[in-house]
């Protein structure tokens, strides 16, 4: 079980991202993952962790997208 849960700030960003019709599919995917991790017994899947890592290692994504990706990785199994 992950002891980390999505922060209130990150959760608000995720909600706004999902409500915004101009958000990209990667943003919406990451936002959905962040929201699913509000419960402390949820962790990031390997597929989402890889996707989040790719976002963080790329220069083409916005600060918001990278913030969501960082939150997703923070919830990954094995992260302490």
Residue frames as a rotation matrix with the C-alpha (Angstrom) as fourth column:
UNK 1
0.584 0.812 0.000 0.00
0.812 -0.584 0.000 0.00
0.000 0.000 -1.000 0.00
UNK 2
-0.264 -0.648 0.714 1.31
0.611 -0.685 -0.397 3.45
0.747 0.332 0.577 -0.92
UNK 3
-0.151 0.160 -0.976 1.58
0.914 -0.353 -0.199 5.88
-0.376 -0.922 -0.093 1.96
UNK 4
-0.902 -0.175 -0.396 1.61
0.020 -0.931 0.366 8.78
-0.432 0.322 0.842 -0.48
UNK 5
0.064 0.916 0.397 -1.69
0.876 0.139 -0.462 10.12
-0.478 0.377 -0.793 -1.72
UNK 6
-0.211 -0.107 0.972 -2.33
0.784 -0.613 0.103 12.84
0.584 0.783 0.213 -4.26
UNK 7
-0.820 -0.148 -0.553 -2.08
0.483 -0.698 -0.529 16.30
-0.307 -0.701 0.643 -2.70
UNK 8
0.188 0.929 -0.319 -5.01
0.575 -0.367 -0.731 18.68
-0.796 -0.046 -0.604 -2.66
UNK 9
0.006 -0.270 -0.963 -3.17
-0.516 -0.825 0.228 21.02
-0.856 0.496 -0.145 -5.03
UNK 10
-0.900 -0.409 -0.149 -2.42
-0.348 0.468 0.812 18.28
-0.263 0.783 -0.564 -7.53
UNK 11
-0.529 0.791 0.307 -5.97
0.717 0.610 -0.337 16.95
-0.454 0.042 -0.890 -7.24
UNK 12
0.310 0.633 -0.709 -7.35
0.134 -0.768 -0.627 20.40
-0.941 0.099 -0.323 -8.10
UNK 13
-0.374 -0.526 -0.764 -5.03
-0.723 -0.351 0.595 20.60
-0.581 0.775 -0.249 -11.12
UNK 14
-0.958 0.012 0.287 -6.21
0.143 0.886 0.441 17.16
-0.249 0.463 -0.851 -12.23
UNK 15
-0.091 0.996 0.007 -9.89
0.692 0.069 -0.719 18.12
-0.716 -0.061 -0.695 -11.96
UNK 16
0.292 0.153 -0.944 -9.34
-0.339 -0.907 -0.251 21.34
-0.895 0.393 -0.213 -13.95
UNK 17
-0.711 -0.633 -0.306 -7.38
-0.544 0.217 0.811 19.39
-0.447 0.743 -0.499 -16.56
UNK 18
-0.786 0.456 0.418 -10.21
0.537 0.839 0.095 16.90
-0.307 0.299 -0.903 -17.05
UNK 19
0.213 0.920 -0.329 -12.78
0.584 -0.390 -0.712 19.71
-0.783 -0.041 -0.620 -17.27
UNK 20
-0.033 -0.329 -0.944 -10.75
-0.481 -0.823 0.303 21.66
-0.876 0.464 -0.131 -19.83
UNK 21
0.823 0.465 0.326 -11.76
0.052 0.511 -0.858 20.78
-0.565 0.723 0.396 -23.38
UNK 22
0.756 -0.587 -0.290 -8.34
-0.543 -0.315 -0.778 21.85
0.366 0.745 -0.557 -24.70
UNK 23
0.208 -0.690 0.693 -6.36
-0.751 0.341 0.565 19.47
-0.626 -0.638 -0.447 -22.48
UNK 24
-0.245 -0.407 -0.880 -4.34
-0.888 0.458 0.036 16.90
0.388 0.790 -0.474 -24.40
UNK 25
0.650 0.493 -0.578 -4.98
-0.307 0.866 0.394 13.18
0.695 -0.078 0.714 -24.15
UNK 26
-0.198 -0.788 -0.582 -1.73
0.456 0.452 -0.767 12.69
0.868 -0.418 0.270 -22.21
UNK 27
-0.785 -0.033 0.618 -2.80
-0.433 -0.684 -0.587 15.38
0.443 -0.729 0.523 -19.72
UNK 28
0.199 0.958 0.204 -6.19
-0.905 0.100 0.415 13.75
0.377 -0.267 0.887 -19.27
UNK 29
0.471 -0.108 -0.876 -4.63
0.073 0.994 -0.083 10.32
0.879 -0.025 0.476 -18.86
UNK 30
-0.610 -0.766 -0.200 -2.23
0.341 -0.026 -0.940 11.56
0.715 -0.642 0.277 -16.19
UNK 31
-0.594 0.465 0.657 -5.00
-0.717 -0.677 -0.169 13.55
0.366 -0.571 0.735 -14.48
UNK 32
0.493 0.808 -0.324 -7.19
-0.592 0.584 0.556 10.47
0.638 -0.082 0.765 -14.32
UNK 33
0.124 -0.553 -0.824 -4.37
0.449 0.771 -0.451 8.52
0.885 -0.314 0.344 -12.74
UNK 34
-0.831 -0.414 0.372 -3.79
-0.075 -0.578 -0.812 11.27
0.551 -0.703 0.449 -10.17
UNK 35
-0.193 0.852 0.487 -7.47
-0.917 -0.334 0.220 11.28
0.350 -0.404 0.845 -9.22
UNK 36
0.560 0.401 -0.725 -7.59
-0.208 0.915 0.345 7.52
0.802 -0.043 0.596 -8.91
UNK 37
-0.212 -0.776 -0.593 -4.79
0.548 0.408 -0.730 7.78
0.809 -0.480 0.339 -6.34
UNK 38
-0.084 0.263 0.961 -6.70
-0.622 -0.767 0.156 9.95
0.778 -0.585 0.228 -3.89
UNK 39
0.919 0.375 0.119 -7.28
-0.345 0.624 0.701 6.75
0.189 -0.685 0.703 -1.95
UNK 40
0.218 -0.921 0.324 -4.16
-0.938 -0.105 0.331 5.62
-0.271 -0.376 -0.886 -0.07
UNK 41
0.106 -0.175 0.979 -4.52
-0.116 0.976 0.187 2.01
-0.988 -0.133 0.083 -1.27
UNK 42
0.945 0.207 0.251 -4.09
0.228 0.129 -0.965 2.86
-0.233 0.970 0.075 -4.95
UNK 43
-0.009 -0.981 -0.192 -0.76
0.070 -0.192 0.979 2.79
-0.998 -0.005 0.070 -6.77
UNK 44
0.220 -0.021 -0.975 0.41
-0.860 -0.476 -0.184 3.67
-0.460 0.879 -0.122 -10.26
UNK 45
0.883 0.070 0.463 0.44
0.142 0.902 -0.407 0.95
-0.447 0.426 0.787 -12.90
UNK 46
-0.094 -0.974 0.205 3.70
0.526 0.126 0.841 0.17
-0.845 0.186 0.500 -14.67
UNK 47
-0.045 0.159 0.986 2.24
0.987 -0.144 0.068 1.47
0.153 0.977 -0.150 -17.94
UNK 48
0.868 0.417 0.268 1.33
0.368 -0.904 0.216 4.84
0.332 -0.088 -0.939 -16.37
UNK 49
0.626 -0.716 -0.310 4.70
0.164 -0.268 0.949 5.06
-0.763 -0.645 -0.050 -14.63
UNK 50
-0.270 -0.716 0.644 6.48
0.823 0.175 0.540 4.61
-0.500 0.676 0.542 -17.96
UNK 51
0.257 0.471 0.844 4.25
0.837 -0.545 0.049 7.22
0.483 0.693 -0.535 -19.61
UNK 52
0.981 0.116 -0.157 4.86
0.187 -0.785 0.590 9.68
-0.055 -0.608 -0.792 -16.75
UNK 53
0.252 -0.965 -0.069 8.60
0.400 0.039 0.916 9.08
-0.881 -0.258 0.396 -16.93
UNK 54
-0.224 -0.278 0.934 8.59
0.974 -0.031 0.224 9.81
-0.034 0.960 0.278 -20.66
UNK 55
0.705 0.543 0.456 6.76
0.536 -0.829 0.159 13.10
0.465 0.132 -0.875 -20.01
UNK 56
0.880 -0.373 -0.293 9.29
0.066 -0.516 0.854 14.16
-0.470 -0.771 -0.429 -17.39
UNK 57
-0.042 -0.966 0.255 12.21
0.480 0.204 0.853 13.31
-0.876 0.158 0.455 -19.69
UNK 58
-0.047 0.113 0.993 10.83
0.988 -0.138 0.063 15.32
0.144 0.984 -0.105 -22.60
UNK 59
-0.852 -0.301 -0.427 11.14
0.360 -0.931 -0.061 19.04
-0.379 -0.206 0.902 -23.31
UNK 60
-0.823 0.500 0.269 7.85
0.105 -0.333 0.937 19.25
0.558 0.800 0.222 -25.22
UNK 61
0.010 0.884 -0.468 5.42
0.796 0.276 0.538 19.04
0.605 -0.377 -0.701 -22.27
UNK 62
0.199 0.195 0.960 4.09
-0.200 -0.951 0.235 21.92
0.959 -0.239 -0.150 -20.19
UNK 63
-0.750 -0.453 0.482 4.75
-0.497 -0.095 -0.862 22.56
0.436 -0.887 -0.154 -16.52
UNK 64
0.046 0.868 0.494 1.21
-0.983 0.129 -0.134 21.38
-0.180 -0.479 0.859 -15.71
UNK 65
0.715 0.193 -0.672 1.70
-0.449 0.864 -0.229 18.11
0.536 0.465 0.704 -17.59
UNK 66
-0.234 -0.898 -0.372 5.01
-0.069 0.397 -0.915 17.52
0.970 -0.188 -0.155 -15.83
UNK 67
-0.578 0.115 0.808 3.42
-0.804 -0.251 -0.540 18.28
0.141 -0.961 0.237 -12.46
UNK 68
0.546 0.831 0.104 0.76
-0.835 0.550 -0.006 15.64
-0.063 -0.084 0.995 -13.10
UNK 69
0.528 -0.425 -0.735 3.44
-0.186 0.787 -0.588 13.18
0.829 0.447 0.337 -14.27
UNK 70
-0.563 -0.780 0.275 5.49
-0.400 -0.035 -0.916 13.78
0.724 -0.625 -0.292 -11.14
UNK 71
-0.185 0.599 0.779 2.48
-0.966 0.033 -0.255 13.06
-0.178 -0.800 0.573 -8.96
UNK 72
0.777 0.461 -0.429 1.79
-0.569 0.806 -0.163 9.85
0.271 0.370 0.889 -10.87
UNK 73
0.114 -0.826 -0.553 5.37
-0.057 0.550 -0.833 8.67
0.992 0.126 0.015 -10.36
UNK 74
-0.551 -0.295 0.781 5.26
-0.737 -0.266 -0.621 9.59
0.391 -0.918 -0.071 -6.69
UNK 75
0.275 0.778 0.565 2.48
-0.915 0.393 -0.096 7.02
-0.297 -0.491 0.819 -6.30
UNK 76
0.302 -0.201 -0.932 4.40
-0.614 0.707 -0.352 4.24
0.729 0.678 0.090 -8.08
UNK 77
0.989 0.023 -0.143 5.10
0.077 0.749 0.658 1.03
0.123 -0.662 0.740 -6.18
UNK 78
0.347 -0.917 -0.196 8.44
0.915 0.377 -0.145 1.00
0.206 -0.129 0.970 -4.48
UNK 79
-0.130 -0.360 0.924 8.59
0.173 -0.926 -0.336 4.77
0.976 0.116 0.183 -4.12
UNK 80
0.179 0.150 -0.972 9.28
0.964 0.169 0.203 5.77
0.195 -0.974 -0.114 -0.53
